Amino acid sequence: MRLLIVEDERRLALSLARGLTAEGFTVDVVHDGAEGLHRAVEEEYDLIVLDVMLPGMNGYRVCSALRAVGDETPILMLTAKDGEYDEAEGLDTGADDYVTKPFSYVVLRARIRALLRRRTRGGAPVITIGDLTVEPDAQRVLRAGEEIVLTAREFAVLEHLALHAEQVVSKREILEHVWDSAYRGDPNVVEVHISALRRKLDIPYGRRSIVTVRGAGYRLTAGG
């Protein structure tokens, strides 16, 4: 799942990003409303965490602008304000939920997961490719009924391949969806994680389910 945090309190934004990244989310962070709107329109996110009091363009206006162009990405609004009228204004502009600062990270995380489950009608569906099972909500992977332990990043790469099973997924696409947009490291990091997945998912079971398509990317297949 890819999240966008639009928050001008940099320490708070960094803290949220670190926590959510550690749990397997891919997180982009921006610090003003105009940039947040631009990023939300130009790129694809599963959920947006949006502060109300932002420089340049406040969160209400950002939310309203996104809804005006038909963007239905779930929006969780953050604000230092309180009171039912402020909450009503946020919800009236199209926000899906509302959290008042200061808040518990545990509560925020639960609200985020609830919104994501709501979007997928009760939870992300279990994905089955041959004898490989990927359970996004539980962050669990099984091969032939046996659970396999993956790192958060390995799981994110596998989940993206599983969501596009039998299709070719480019290295660039994996980088964009699994690493954040600020990543400027070696793109071969994708190959490292693909190799790790093969060592855990394929080799011990005599499978070849993650196929390299030369010059194009990778394909997860049931017939390997």
N, C-alpha and C positions, 0 to 999 in steps of 0.2 A: 504494500500500500504506500502511495506517495502523498505526503502532506506538505502544505504550504503554511508557514507561520508568518503572519504580518504583524509585527510587534516592534515599537520603537524603543522599548526598554531593553537594551542590548543584553544585559546580564540575564534577564528573565528569558529572552528569546533563546540565548545560547544554552541555558539550563534546560529548557523544554526540548530543544533540538537534541541535546546529548541524551536525555532520558529516553526520548522516543526512538532515536536511532539505535540505542542499545537494545530496544525491544523488537528490532527488525523493520521499523518503518524507514522509508527514505524521506528525508526532510530538507526542504529548501527554506531559507529565511530571508526576508526583506524587512526594511525598517521604516518605510513610508507608504502612504496609501496609494499614490499614483503608481509606484513601482509594483505594489501588490496587485493592483488591478491589471496592469500590463502583463505580469507574470501569469496571473490566473487565466487571462484570456488567451495568451499565446501557448501555454503549456497545459498538460492534462494532469489533474490532481484528483485524488479520491476524497480529500477533505481539506478545508481551509480553516485555520485558527486565526481569527481576525480581531485585533484590538479595535476599540472604538476611537480612542483619542490618539490620532495619528497626525503627523505633520503633512501639510499639503492637501490631503483629502481624507476626511475622517471615515471610520469604518462603516457608518450608516450609508454614506454615499457610495463606497466601494461595493457594499452588499447590494444596494439598490441597482447600481449600474450592471452588475453581473446578472441579476435576475431580469433586468430589462432586455438583455440580449439572449435570454433563454438558457443561461448557464444554471444548471440544477445541482452543482457540486454542493454537498453538505457544508454548512458554515456554522462554526462554533464561535460566538463572539465573546471577547474578554473586555472587561471594563472596570475602572476604579470607581465608577458611579454605582449608585444603588437606588433602589426604589422601583415600584411597579411601573411608573411611567417610562423610565429609561429602558426597562426590560421590554415593555410593550413596543417602544419605538424600534428596538432591535429586531423583534420578531415581525413587526409590521413591514420592515424593509425586506424581509425574506430570509432572515437567519433561522437556523433550525434549532439552536439551543443557545444558552446564555449563561456565562459564569462570571461572578463578581470577584474582583481582587480584594484582598488576598484569598487565594484558593489553595486547596490541597492538590498536589500533583496526582495523588492516587485517584481523587475524584475526577480531575480533568481527564486522566487516562481512561477512566471508566466511561465518561461522557463521550469521548472520542470513539471508543469501541462500540458503544451503544448506537451512535449515529451511523457507523459503518455497517453494523448488523442490520439496522433499519433499512439502509440503502439496498442491501442484498436480501431483504425480506426474511430476516431472522438469522442471518449469518452467511458467510461465504460458503458456497457449495463445496463438498468434497470432490476432488478431481481424481479420476481413475484413468490410468494409461497402462493397459495390460495388467501386470501384477503389481504395478507401482501405484500407491495411494498417497495423495497429498492433501492434508487437512489444514487449510489456511487459518481457521480460527484457533485451532489447538497448536499450530506451528509444529505439526507432527508429520513424519514421513514413514511409510511402511513399504517394504518390498516382500512380496509373498507372505504377508502377514507378520513379518518381523520388523520391529521398529528400528529405525536408523537415526543416530544422533548427528545433527548438522549444526553448524554455527548459524547465527542469525543471517549473515550475509549469504552463506551457501543456500540457506532455505529461500531467501529472497530471489536468488538467481533461478533456482529450481522452480519456484512458484511462477515466475514470469514465463519460463519455458513451458510449464504445464498449462498455463492459461492460453498458450498458443501452440498446443500440441499438434504435431504433424505439419507445422508451418516453420518456415525458415525465419529465425530471429537474428538480426544483425548484432554485432558486437557493440555498435554505437547505441542501438536501442536498449540493450541490456545496461550499458553505462548510464543512460539517461533515466532509466526507471529504477535501477537498484542503487546507484550512487547518486549523490545530489548534484545539482547543476554547477556547483562551484568546484567540482573535482577536476583537478588539472594534472593528476598523476599519470603513471604509465597505463595506457589502455590495455596492455597485456595482463592487467590484473584480472580481467574477465577470463582469460585462458587459464590462469592459476586456479580460479574457482571452478571452472569447468573440469579441470584435471582432478581436483579434490572430489567433486561430485562423482566422477567416473570411478575413482578409487573406492568410494563408499557404496555407491548404488549399483554399479555395473560389474566390476571385476570380481568381487566375491561371489556373485550370483551367475556368472557366465553370461552376462547380458551385454548388449551394445546399444543402449537406448538413447544415448546422447551422441548424435552424429554431427561431425563437422562437415559443413557444405562449403567447399573451397571458394574463397572470394565473396562469400555471402553471409555466413554466420553459422548458426547451430540449429538443429532440429531435434526435439524430443519425440521419440516414436515408440509405439507399443510393440512393433515387430522386430525390435533389435535383439 
